[in-house]
Amino acid sequence: MSSTVTTEKPTGFRKASAQELPLRRGIGYVSSVGEPKLTNGGVTDDGEEKPQYVMCKVEITGINGSRNTSINLMWRPEWLDRNFNPDRAFDGLPESVQRSLEFVYRKNIGSRGDISNFAGLTGSEDAGNELAEAILSVENPADSEAVVEAIRTFLLDEQRTIGYTLKQRRTKTDEIDPETGKPVYVAEKQYDLDSFFYPTEKEIARLVKSAEKSNGRVVIDFDPELAF
């Protein structure tokens, strides 16, 4: 039996996407860590209840010509237990819930070969491990305020240079692509923080070379010679 995708006609004029913007590499430092709050609930596209996460907003001040930005750190209290095993914890859950939990865990806490949001905000692998120890040492990981205070103390007591990549924001619309059945996204004029890099001399040199070969698709916002 074949199925057809039905879509509601958009009301009013269709909005055009903004012109394509390049990726931007910047350096900066953490300037503030907000208060913890719970993400909104709701249901997934499969009708399952969405997982809730603790979230706190971290503001980043750009330096040496780099843009200011921000990021929302997200986690669940059980992830901050030393015995938590992400390779097994999500087994048996509905697929859409499992995808959400795995994505948020890997993006924020970490996965092999990638720089997580927590580690990226510290500027180096060693400092990332130190922050992890500070968080894991919180007596009650369900006490979100205590966890955020540990994060805030670590990130603000010492100003560390961090490296980050900004990517053009794309906003989900109510329109459905009839060919894929998926929501249509439109490009905006703003940027969102996409990922982190450790701003070592070697890594910056590599990123500069990559940008030079990108035909303008990647921009280095800071002077590499003044990065240290």
Secondary structure, DSSP 8 states (H G I E B T S, - for coil): -----------SS---------EEEEEEEEEEE---EE----B-TTS-B----EEEEEEEEEETT---EEEEEEE-GGGGSTT--TTTTTTTS-HHHHHHHHHHHHHHT--TTS--HHHHTTTSHHHHHHHHHHHHT-S-TT-HHHHHHHHHHHHHHS---EEEEEEEEEEEEEEE-TTT-SEEEEEEEEEEEEEEE---HHHHHHHHHHHHTTTTSEEE-S-GGG--
